[in-house]
Amino acid sequence: AVPRTRILATGGASHNREILQVLSDVFNAPVYTINTANSACLGSAYRAIHGLVAETNVSLADVVKLAPEPRLAVTPTAGAEEV
């Protein structure tokens, strides 16, 4: 089974519910956010941690499990896919 699409929004626009709703409606997918400052750097920070532990065969997925859990911000408006 193909996993259902979900969107993770970060940065300044992730605080604007109207923008998140448009994303959700256009892509017909729920939008999640994380409450993390400087989220643009978060991915590279996890990659750096992964690089530091590379010799221990720890996967990137295991490193990212330490990330804060995203929270559901908005879901698609009923009927939006028809538009």
N, C-alpha and C positions, 0 to 999 in steps of 0.2 A: 504494500500500500504506500502511496506517495504521501508524505507528511503535508499537512495543511500549511499554507504560507502564513507567516506572521511577520510583522514589521517591527523593528526596534528603532525608535526615534531617540536621538540624543541631541544635545546642543540647545541653542536658544529657541529654535522653533518647536522643540518638544514641550515647551511651556505654553504653547498656543493651542488650545483645544480645537479651534476652528480649522487650523492647518492639519492637525492630526485627523480630524474627521474627514477632510477632503482626501487625505492619503488612504484612509481606511475604505472610503467609498470607491475611489478610483481603482484600487487594487483588490477590492472585495476581501479584505483581510483585517484581522484585529491589529491594533497598534499598541505596542508596549513601550514604556519608558523606564529609565533607571534614574534614581536620584543621586547622581554622581557629578561632582564638579569636574571641569576639564575632561569631559568624556571623550573628546577628540583624541586625547593622548592614551586613553585606556587600552585600546588594542595594542599599541606599541609597547606599553608597559607589560602586558601579558606575554607578548612575544619575547621581551627581554628576560622575563622570569623563565620562560620556556628555554631560552638559550642558556641561561645559567645552570639549569638542571638537565641539559641535553644528555650529558654522560650517564645519567641515571635511567634513561629510557622512559621518562615520564612524558606522556602525550600532552599536546596542547589542550586537548579536551579536558584532561585532568587538572591542568593549571587553571583553565577558565571556570571550572566548577567552583572556584573560590570567589567568583564575581557575585556582586549583589543580584538578587533575583529581580528580574523586570516585573513591573506591575502593569496590569491591563489599564490602558487609558481610554480607548474608544473601540467600538465594534462597528462594522458596516451598517449603514442605515438600511432598513428593510426596503427592498426593491431598487436599491442603487445600481445593481448590476444591469438592470433593464435600461438605464439611461446610457 
